[in-house]
Amino acid sequence: MSRRRTANGPSSAPPASSPATSTPSPPSSPSPPVSATPPPFTAGSPPGRAGRVARWWAQVSLPNKIAIVIPLVGALTAGLFGLVPVVAAQLAKDDQLALVDVTVQDLEEITALVDVKVRSTGHETSFAKRAEFTILDSRRLEYCSAPLPVEITKTYLVDLPAEPPDYPHQVSVGIEQSIGPKEVDRFAFELGTKGVGDHELGATVYLLRLRIYYNEGDDTYLESPRFLAHVSYPWGAGALATARDERTRSCLRRNAHDLATITDNTAYRSARLTALVADYQRLAQA
């Protein structure tokens, strides 16, 4: 039987520290205690390592996610189109620029295309002013078959000697690339050869290293690991002839030997160059 508060009578309300009036649970089915901490996994969250990775990824900032995803996308693109990423993100000496990756595309046209991606890691604009290719080694390939007919912000033409006089041999080219704070830029170098006749056939495979100099002086630069590039002149030397006569077979054997010596290292190379080496070895043994 409930009691009602009167103007002058005692109050029937519970003390201030008591909880609000509620219907108690039957003794046979008590309510479960309320936990002060949330459950370890929310609804739909996978347990175990996958759950920990999902929670970690949710806490990663957007710039860091971009820095993680860009190299992975580059690797996938390389597998699909024959481009091989040469280097993951590397910081320059003063940590103002980072080299995202370098890819080589060869054996499609006469020249080889070296694709460079950089990003700014500082708070000021950096200006790339000069690129330097170091030829660490090379091999000339003879042409063993009949002659065949013959989105990047900027592409620079670079002429490499068909037969460098010594090693290492530097070839520099001026570039003009402005990379604003926290921005990403992409530019390319189209590698050609010099020192061969207009109608001379063949190719040179180069073992290279690239430096990108930027800002004042020559103390700030980005440097890539070693990579291989196949450059044809002038009609191309990608096609292989069947070893029908001794002259052709001797030519194929010489090229196979030179390719084996220049590629016997851990330098990065395109999938097409790897296939070309295998084709030469196969035909030389036929």
C-alpha positions as CSV (number, residue, x, y, z in Angstrom):
1,M,0.0,0.0,0.0
2,S,1.7,3.2,-1.2
3,R,2.0,6.3,1.0
4,R,1.6,9.9,-0.2
5,R,3.8,12.9,0.8
6,T,1.8,15.5,2.8
7,A,2.6,19.1,3.3
8,N,3.7,18.7,6.9
9,G,4.2,15.0,7.2
10,P,7.3,12.9,6.8
11,S,8.5,12.1,3.3
12,S,8.2,8.6,2.0
13,A,10.9,9.1,-0.7
14,P,14.1,7.2,-0.3
15,P,17.3,8.9,0.9
16,A,19.3,10.9,-1.6
17,S,22.0,8.2,-1.8
18,S,19.4,5.4,-2.6
19,P,18.7,4.5,-6.2
20,A,15.4,5.4,-7.9
21,T,12.4,3.3,-7.2
22,S,12.4,0.2,-9.4
23,T,10.8,-3.2,-9.5
24,P,13.3,-5.7,-8.0
25,S,14.1,-8.8,-10.0
26,P,12.8,-12.1,-8.7
27,P,15.3,-14.0,-6.6
28,S,15.3,-16.9,-9.0
29,S,16.6,-14.8,-11.9
30,P,18.8,-12.0,-10.7
31,S,19.9,-9.4,-13.2
32,P,23.5,-9.8,-14.4
33,P,26.0,-7.3,-13.0
34,V,26.8,-4.3,-15.2
35,S,30.6,-4.3,-16.1
36,A,32.5,-1.1,-15.8
37,T,34.7,-1.9,-18.8
38,P,33.5,-2.6,-22.4
39,P,33.8,-6.1,-23.8
40,P,37.1,-6.8,-25.6
41,F,35.5,-7.0,-29.0
42,T,32.6,-4.9,-30.4
43,A,29.9,-6.5,-32.5
44,G,31.2,-7.7,-35.8
45,S,34.9,-7.3,-34.7
46,P,36.9,-10.5,-35.5
47,P,38.8,-12.0,-32.6
48,G,42.5,-12.9,-32.5
49,R,45.2,-11.3,-34.7
50,A,42.7,-10.1,-37.3
51,G,40.9,-8.1,-34.6
52,R,44.1,-6.6,-33.3
53,V,45.1,-5.6,-36.8
54,A,41.7,-4.1,-37.5
55,R,41.8,-2.0,-34.3
56,W,45.4,-0.9,-35.1
57,W,44.4,0.2,-38.7
58,A,41.5,2.2,-37.4
59,Q,43.9,4.2,-35.2
60,V,46.5,4.9,-37.9
61,S,46.3,8.5,-39.2
62,L,45.4,9.2,-42.9
63,P,48.9,10.3,-43.9
64,N,50.5,7.2,-42.4
65,K,47.9,5.0,-44.2
66,I,48.8,6.7,-47.5
67,A,52.5,6.1,-46.8
68,I,51.8,2.4,-46.3
69,V,49.4,1.9,-49.2
70,I,51.4,3.7,-52.0
71,P,54.3,1.2,-52.1
72,L,51.8,-1.7,-52.0
73,V,49.8,-0.3,-54.9
74,G,53.1,0.3,-56.8
75,A,54.1,-3.3,-56.3
76,L,50.7,-4.6,-57.6
77,T,51.0,-2.3,-60.6
78,A,54.5,-3.6,-61.3
79,G,53.3,-7.2,-61.3
80,L,50.5,-6.3,-63.8
81,F,52.4,-4.1,-66.3
82,G,56.0,-5.4,-66.0
83,L,57.2,-2.5,-63.9
84,V,59.5,-3.4,-61.0
85,P,59.6,-1.0,-58.0
86,V,63.2,-0.4,-57.2
87,V,63.1,1.1,-53.8
88,A,60.6,1.7,-51.0
89,A,60.5,5.1,-49.3
90,Q,63.9,6.5,-48.4
91,L,64.6,9.8,-46.7
92,A,67.2,12.3,-47.9
93,K,70.1,13.4,-45.8
94,D,68.1,16.4,-44.3
95,D,64.8,14.5,-44.2
96,Q,63.0,17.0,-46.5
97,L,62.3,14.7,-49.3
98,A,61.5,10.9,-49.4
99,L,62.0,8.7,-52.4
100,V,58.7,6.7,-52.7
101,D,59.9,4.4,-55.5
102,V,61.7,4.1,-58.8
103,T,60.5,1.8,-61.6
104,V,62.0,0.8,-64.9
105,Q,60.1,0.1,-68.0
106,D,62.2,-1.3,-70.9
107,L,61.9,-3.7,-73.9
108,E,58.7,-2.0,-75.0
109,E,60.1,1.0,-77.0
110,I,63.6,1.8,-78.1
111,T,64.4,3.6,-74.9
112,A,64.0,2.7,-71.3
113,L,61.8,4.7,-69.0
114,V,62.8,5.3,-65.4
115,D,59.8,6.5,-63.4
116,V,60.5,8.4,-60.2
117,K,58.1,9.3,-57.4
118,V,59.1,11.5,-54.5
119,R,57.1,13.2,-51.6
120,S,57.9,16.1,-49.4
121,T,58.3,15.3,-45.7
122,G,59.1,18.8,-44.5
123,H,57.2,22.1,-44.1
124,E,59.0,24.0,-46.9
125,T,59.0,23.6,-50.7
126,S,61.9,21.5,-52.0
127,F,63.2,22.0,-55.5
128,A,64.8,19.1,-57.4
129,K,67.4,20.5,-59.7
130,R,69.7,17.8,-61.0
131,A,69.7,14.0,-61.6
132,E,72.8,11.9,-61.8
133,F,73.0,8.4,-63.3
134,T,76.0,6.3,-62.3
135,I,76.8,3.5,-64.7
136,L,78.2,0.7,-62.5
137,D,78.5,-1.8,-65.3
138,S,77.1,-2.6,-68.8
139,R,77.1,-5.1,-71.6
140,R,76.5,-4.5,-75.3
141,L,74.2,-7.0,-77.1
142,E,74.5,-7.8,-80.8
143,Y,71.5,-7.8,-82.9
144,C,70.9,-11.4,-84.0
145,S,67.9,-11.1,-86.3
146,A,66.8,-9.1,-89.3
147,P,66.1,-5.4,-88.7
148,L,62.6,-4.5,-87.5
149,P,60.6,-1.4,-88.3
150,V,61.0,0.9,-86.1
151,E,51.0,10.3,-66.7
152,I,54.0,12.0,-65.5
153,T,54.6,15.7,-64.9
154,K,57.7,15.8,-67.1
155,T,60.0,13.4,-68.9
156,Y,63.7,14.1,-69.3
157,L,65.9,12.7,-72.1
158,V,69.2,11.1,-71.0
159,D,71.8,9.9,-73.5
160,L,74.1,7.2,-72.0
161,P,77.2,6.1,-73.8
162,A,76.8,2.8,-75.6
163,E,80.2,1.7,-74.3
164,P,81.2,3.8,-71.3
165,P,85.0,4.5,-71.2
166,D,85.3,3.5,-67.5
167,Y,83.3,2.5,-64.4
168,P,81.7,4.1,-62.5
169,H,80.8,6.6,-65.1
170,Q,78.5,9.6,-64.3
171,V,76.0,11.2,-66.6
172,S,74.1,14.2,-65.3
173,V,71.0,16.0,-66.6
174,G,69.4,19.2,-65.4
175,I,65.8,18.9,-64.1
176,E,63.2,21.3,-62.8
177,Q,60.7,19.8,-60.3
178,S,59.1,21.8,-57.5
179,I,57.6,19.7,-54.7
180,G,55.5,21.6,-52.2
181,P,55.0,20.8,-48.5
182,K,53.4,17.4,-48.1
183,E,53.0,17.0,-51.9
184,V,53.9,14.1,-54.2
185,D,55.5,14.5,-57.6
186,R,56.2,12.0,-60.4
187,F,58.7,12.5,-63.3
188,A,60.6,10.2,-65.6
189,F,63.9,9.8,-67.5
190,E,63.9,8.4,-71.0
191,L,67.2,6.6,-71.5
192,G,68.8,6.5,-74.9
193,T,72.3,5.8,-76.2
194,K,75.0,7.8,-78.0
195,G,78.1,6.8,-79.8
196,V,76.5,4.4,-82.2
197,G,75.8,4.8,-86.0
198,D,72.4,5.7,-87.3
199,H,71.9,2.2,-88.7
200,E,73.8,0.2,-86.1
201,L,71.7,-2.5,-84.5
202,G,72.0,-3.8,-80.9
203,A,71.4,-2.8,-77.4
204,T,73.2,-2.0,-74.1
205,V,72.1,-3.3,-70.7
206,Y,73.1,-0.9,-67.9
207,L,73.6,-1.5,-64.2
208,L,72.7,1.9,-62.8
209,R,72.3,3.9,-59.6
210,L,70.3,7.2,-59.6
211,R,70.8,10.3,-57.5
212,I,68.3,13.2,-57.3
213,Y,70.0,16.4,-56.0
214,Y,67.8,19.2,-54.7
215,N,67.9,22.6,-52.9
216,E,71.2,24.4,-52.4
217,G,74.6,22.7,-52.8
218,D,75.4,19.1,-53.6
219,D,75.0,17.7,-50.1
220,T,71.2,17.0,-50.3
221,Y,70.2,14.2,-52.5
222,L,68.1,11.0,-52.9
223,E,69.8,7.8,-53.9
224,S,68.3,4.6,-55.3
225,P,69.7,1.1,-55.0
226,R,71.2,-0.5,-58.1
227,F,68.9,-1.4,-61.0
228,L,69.2,-2.7,-64.6
229,A,67.9,-1.1,-67.8
230,H,67.9,-2.4,-71.3
231,V,68.3,0.3,-74.0
232,S,68.1,-0.5,-77.8
233,Y,69.6,1.4,-80.7
234,P,68.3,2.5,-83.1
235,W,65.8,0.0,-84.3
236,G,65.4,-2.1,-81.2
237,A,66.9,-5.5,-80.2
238,G,64.1,-7.1,-78.3
239,A,63.2,-9.7,-80.9
240,L,65.1,-12.9,-81.0
241,A,65.8,-15.0,-84.1
242,T,65.8,-18.7,-84.3
243,A,69.3,-20.1,-84.3
244,R,69.2,-21.3,-88.0
245,D,72.9,-20.9,-88.8
246,E,76.2,-20.9,-87.0
247,R,76.7,-17.2,-87.2
248,T,73.3,-16.6,-85.5
249,R,74.0,-19.2,-82.9
250,S,77.4,-17.7,-82.1
251,C,75.7,-14.3,-81.7
252,L,73.1,-15.7,-79.4
253,R,75.7,-17.4,-77.3
254,R,77.7,-14.2,-76.9
255,N,74.6,-12.3,-75.9
256,A,73.5,-15.0,-73.5
257,H,76.9,-14.9,-71.8
258,D,77.0,-11.1,-71.5
259,L,73.4,-11.0,-70.2
260,A,74.3,-13.7,-67.6
261,T,77.3,-11.7,-66.3
262,I,75.5,-8.4,-66.1
263,T,72.4,-9.8,-64.4
264,D,74.3,-12.0,-61.9
265,N,73.5,-9.7,-59.0
266,T,70.7,-8.6,-56.7
267,A,69.9,-5.4,-58.7
268,Y,66.3,-4.8,-59.5
269,R,65.2,-5.4,-63.1
270,S,61.9,-5.5,-65.1
271,A,60.0,-8.7,-65.6
272,R,60.6,-8.3,-69.4
273,L,64.3,-8.1,-68.9
274,T,64.2,-11.3,-66.8
275,A,62.2,-13.0,-69.6
276,L,64.7,-11.8,-72.2
277,V,67.6,-13.4,-70.3
278,A,65.7,-16.7,-70.1
279,D,64.9,-16.5,-73.8
280,Y,68.6,-16.0,-74.7
281,Q,69.7,-18.9,-72.5
282,R,67.1,-21.1,-74.1
283,L,68.0,-20.2,-77.7
284,A,71.7,-20.4,-77.0
285,Q,71.3,-24.0,-75.8
286,A,69.1,-25.0,-78.7
